[in-house]
């Protein structure tokens, strides 16, 4: 059992390992040009306001960097039940970034992916609230995550609605 906060190296290692695992999961079925996943995604009906793929990628890069910093800050705090709760929510949400990609792009499960996005919105808000009890700056790193998930949940739900009855894969 830890009696104090993790060292900077330990904290950085935990954050790096978590992000690496999430990145690997997200890259199992990346929607990059020339892949079957890309062709499938391009074939989906999407709302006119769908951001270009490069914009979505840039948004997620910024969000993940912010969430990494938030996780690092929490890991550097002394272990308390409040810190541990915030870390548990952080870990779940960071893990679900890759999990959602696997569900949507890998499994081509539009309905479950939309529902998962809504769940991430709720747990993202819970992370912000829990982290705020421990470290205000760590909590602030979750605000862009929650804001984007409000958009992403709406987008995923609309893509699901527009493609109901369609075969899952091409």
C-alpha positions as a Markdown table, in Angstrom:
| # | Residue | x | y | z |
|---|---|---|---|---|
| 1 | Unk | 0.0 | 0.0 | 0.0 |
| 2 | Unk | 1.3 | 3.4 | -0.9 |
| 3 | Unk | 1.9 | 5.9 | 1.9 |
| 4 | Unk | 2.5 | 8.9 | -0.3 |
| 5 | Unk | 2.1 | 10.3 | -3.8 |
| 6 | Unk | 3.9 | 8.6 | -6.7 |
| 7 | Unk | 7.2 | 10.1 | -7.8 |
| 8 | Unk | 7.2 | 12.0 | -11.0 |
| 9 | Unk | 8.8 | 9.0 | -12.8 |
| 10 | Unk | 6.2 | 6.6 | -11.4 |
| 11 | Unk | 3.4 | 8.9 | -12.3 |
| 12 | Unk | 4.7 | 9.5 | -15.8 |
| 13 | Unk | 5.1 | 5.8 | -16.3 |
| 14 | Unk | 1.6 | 5.0 | -15.2 |
| 15 | Unk | 0.2 | 7.7 | -17.5 |
| 16 | Unk | 2.4 | 6.7 | -20.4 |
| 17 | Unk | 1.4 | 3.0 | -20.0 |
| 18 | Unk | -2.3 | 3.8 | -19.8 |
| 19 | Unk | -2.1 | 6.0 | -22.9 |
| 20 | Unk | -0.1 | 3.5 | -24.8 |
| 21 | Unk | -2.6 | 0.7 | -24.1 |
| 22 | Unk | -5.5 | 3.0 | -25.2 |
| 23 | Unk | -3.6 | 4.0 | -28.4 |
| 24 | Unk | -2.9 | 0.4 | -29.3 |
| 25 | Unk | -6.6 | -0.5 | -28.9 |
| 26 | Unk | -7.7 | 2.6 | -30.9 |
| 27 | Unk | -5.3 | 1.7 | -33.7 |
| 28 | Unk | -6.5 | -1.9 | -34.2 |
| 29 | Unk | -9.1 | -0.6 | -36.8 |
| 30 | Unk | -8.0 | 2.9 | -37.7 |
| 31 | Unk | -10.1 | 4.8 | -40.3 |
| 32 | Unk | -7.1 | 5.6 | -42.4 |
| 33 | Unk | -7.4 | 6.0 | -46.2 |
| 34 | Unk | -7.0 | 2.7 | -48.1 |
| 35 | Unk | -8.3 | 0.5 | -45.3 |
| 36 | Unk | -11.5 | -1.4 | -45.1 |
| 37 | Unk | -12.4 | 0.5 | -42.0 |
| 38 | Unk | -12.0 | 3.8 | -43.9 |
| 39 | Unk | -14.2 | 2.6 | -46.8 |
| 40 | Unk | -16.8 | 1.5 | -44.3 |
| 41 | Unk | -16.8 | 4.8 | -42.4 |
| 42 | Unk | -16.9 | 6.8 | -45.7 |
| 43 | Unk | -19.9 | 4.8 | -46.7 |
| 44 | Unk | -21.9 | 5.7 | -43.6 |
| 45 | Unk | -24.6 | 8.4 | -43.9 |
| 46 | Unk | -23.4 | 11.3 | -41.6 |
| 47 | Unk | -24.9 | 14.6 | -40.7 |
| 48 | Unk | -23.7 | 17.7 | -42.7 |
| 49 | Unk | -22.0 | 19.1 | -39.5 |
| 50 | Unk | -19.7 | 16.1 | -39.1 |
| 51 | Unk | -16.2 | 17.4 | -38.6 |
| 52 | Unk | -13.5 | 16.2 | -41.1 |
| 53 | Unk | -11.5 | 13.2 | -39.8 |
| 54 | Unk | -8.3 | 15.4 | -39.4 |
| 55 | Unk | -10.2 | 17.7 | -37.1 |
| 56 | Unk | -11.5 | 14.9 | -35.0 |
| 57 | Unk | -8.0 | 13.4 | -34.8 |
| 58 | Unk | -6.6 | 16.8 | -33.7 |
| 59 | Unk | -9.3 | 17.2 | -31.1 |
| 60 | Unk | -8.7 | 13.8 | -29.6 |
| 61 | Unk | -4.9 | 14.4 | -29.5 |
| 62 | Unk | -5.5 | 17.6 | -27.5 |
| 63 | Unk | -8.0 | 15.9 | -25.2 |
| 64 | Unk | -5.8 | 12.9 | -24.5 |
| 65 | Unk | -2.8 | 15.2 | -23.7 |
| 66 | Unk | -5.0 | 17.2 | -21.3 |
| 67 | Unk | -6.3 | 14.0 | -19.7 |
| 68 | Unk | -2.7 | 12.7 | -19.4 |
| 69 | Unk | -1.7 | 15.8 | -17.5 |
| 70 | Unk | -4.8 | 15.5 | -15.2 |
| 71 | Unk | -4.0 | 11.9 | -14.5 |
| 72 | Unk | -0.4 | 12.8 | -13.7 |
| 73 | Unk | -1.4 | 15.5 | -11.3 |
| 74 | Unk | -3.8 | 13.2 | -9.5 |
| 75 | Unk | -1.1 | 10.5 | -9.2 |
| 76 | Unk | 1.2 | 13.1 | -7.6 |
| 77 | Unk | -1.3 | 13.8 | -4.9 |
| 78 | Unk | -1.3 | 11.8 | -1.6 |
| 79 | Unk | -3.6 | 8.7 | -1.8 |
| 80 | Unk | -7.0 | 9.3 | -0.3 |
| 81 | Unk | -10.4 | 7.8 | -1.0 |
| 82 | Unk | -11.3 | 11.0 | -3.0 |
| 83 | Unk | -8.0 | 10.8 | -5.1 |
| 84 | Unk | -8.5 | 7.1 | -5.7 |
| 85 | Unk | -12.1 | 7.7 | -6.9 |
| 86 | Unk | -10.9 | 10.4 | -9.3 |
| 87 | Unk | -8.1 | 8.2 | -10.5 |
| 88 | Unk | -10.5 | 5.3 | -11.1 |
| 89 | Unk | -12.8 | 7.5 | -13.2 |
| 90 | Unk | -9.8 | 8.9 | -15.0 |
| 91 | Unk | -8.5 | 5.4 | -15.8 |
| 92 | Unk | -12.0 | 4.3 | -17.0 |
| 93 | Unk | -12.5 | 7.3 | -19.3 |
| 94 | Unk | -9.0 | 7.1 | -20.8 |
| 95 | Unk | -9.4 | 3.4 | -21.4 |
| 96 | Unk | -12.8 | 4.0 | -23.0 |
| 97 | Unk | -11.3 | 6.3 | -25.6 |
| 98 | Unk | -9.7 | 3.2 | -27.2 |
| 99 | Unk | -12.6 | 1.0 | -26.2 |
| 100 | Unk | -15.1 | 3.3 | -28.1 |
| 101 | Unk | -12.9 | 3.2 | -31.2 |
| 102 | Unk | -12.9 | -0.6 | -31.1 |
| 103 | Unk | -16.7 | -0.7 | -30.6 |
| 104 | Unk | -17.4 | 1.7 | -33.4 |
| 105 | Unk | -14.7 | 1.1 | -36.0 |
| 106 | Unk | -13.7 | -2.5 | -35.1 |
| 107 | Unk | -17.1 | -3.9 | -34.2 |
| 108 | Unk | -19.1 | -1.5 | -36.5 |
| 109 | Unk | -21.7 | -1.4 | -33.7 |
| 110 | Unk | -23.3 | 2.0 | -34.2 |
| 111 | Unk | -26.0 | 1.7 | -31.5 |
| 112 | Unk | -23.8 | 0.4 | -28.7 |
| 113 | Unk | -21.1 | 3.0 | -29.7 |
| 114 | Unk | -23.7 | 5.8 | -29.3 |
| 115 | Unk | -24.8 | 4.5 | -26.0 |
| 116 | Unk | -21.1 | 4.1 | -24.8 |
| 117 | Unk | -20.4 | 7.7 | -25.9 |
| 118 | Unk | -23.3 | 8.8 | -23.7 |
| 119 | Unk | -22.0 | 6.7 | -20.8 |
| 120 | Unk | -18.5 | 8.3 | -21.3 |
| 121 | Unk | -20.2 | 11.7 | -21.2 |
| 122 | Unk | -21.7 | 10.8 | -17.8 |
| 123 | Unk | -18.5 | 9.3 | -16.4 |
| 124 | Unk | -16.4 | 12.2 | -17.8 |
| 125 | Unk | -18.6 | 14.6 | -15.9 |
| 126 | Unk | -18.2 | 12.4 | -12.8 |
| 127 | Unk | -14.4 | 12.5 | -13.3 |
| 128 | Unk | -14.4 | 16.3 | -13.4 |
| 129 | Unk | -16.5 | 16.5 | -10.2 |
| 130 | Unk | -14.4 | 13.9 | -8.4 |
| 131 | Unk | -11.1 | 15.4 | -9.5 |
| 132 | Unk | -12.2 | 18.8 | -8.4 |
| 133 | Unk | -12.4 | 17.6 | -4.8 |
| 134 | Unk | -8.7 | 16.7 | -5.1 |
| 135 | Unk | -7.0 | 19.0 | -7.6 |
| 136 | Unk | -8.8 | 21.8 | -9.5 |
| 137 | Unk | -6.3 | 21.9 | -12.3 |
| 138 | Unk | -6.6 | 18.1 | -12.8 |
| 139 | Unk | -10.4 | 18.6 | -12.9 |
| 140 | Unk | -10.1 | 21.4 | -15.5 |
| 141 | Unk | -8.3 | 19.0 | -17.9 |
| 142 | Unk | -11.5 | 16.9 | -18.1 |
| 143 | Unk | -13.6 | 19.8 | -19.2 |
| 144 | Unk | -12.6 | 19.6 | -22.9 |
| 145 | Unk | -13.2 | 15.9 | -22.7 |
| 146 | Unk | -16.8 | 16.4 | -21.4 |
| 147 | Unk | -17.5 | 19.2 | -23.9 |
| 148 | Unk | -16.3 | 17.1 | -26.9 |
| 149 | Unk | -18.2 | 14.1 | -25.6 |
| 150 | Unk | -21.4 | 16.1 | -25.7 |
| 151 | Unk | -20.7 | 16.7 | -29.4 |
| 152 | Unk | -19.4 | 13.2 | -30.1 |
| 153 | Unk | -22.4 | 11.6 | -28.4 |
| 154 | Unk | -24.8 | 13.6 | -30.5 |
| 155 | Unk | -22.8 | 12.8 | -33.6 |
| 156 | Unk | -22.6 | 9.1 | -32.8 |
| 157 | Unk | -26.4 | 9.0 | -32.1 |
| 158 | Unk | -27.2 | 10.7 | -35.3 |
| 159 | Unk | -24.9 | 8.4 | -37.4 |
| 160 | Unk | -26.7 | 5.5 | -35.7 |
| 161 | Unk | -30.1 | 6.9 | -36.5 |
| 162 | Unk | -29.2 | 7.7 | -40.1 |
| 163 | Unk | -27.8 | 4.1 | -40.7 |
| 164 | Unk | -30.4 | 2.0 | -38.9 |
| 165 | Unk | -31.2 | -1.2 | -40.8 |
| 166 | Unk | -27.9 | -1.2 | -42.6 |
| 167 | Unk | -25.6 | -4.2 | -42.5 |
| 168 | Unk | -22.8 | -3.6 | -40.0 |
| 169 | Unk | -19.9 | -4.1 | -42.4 |
| 170 | Unk | -19.3 | -3.6 | -46.1 |
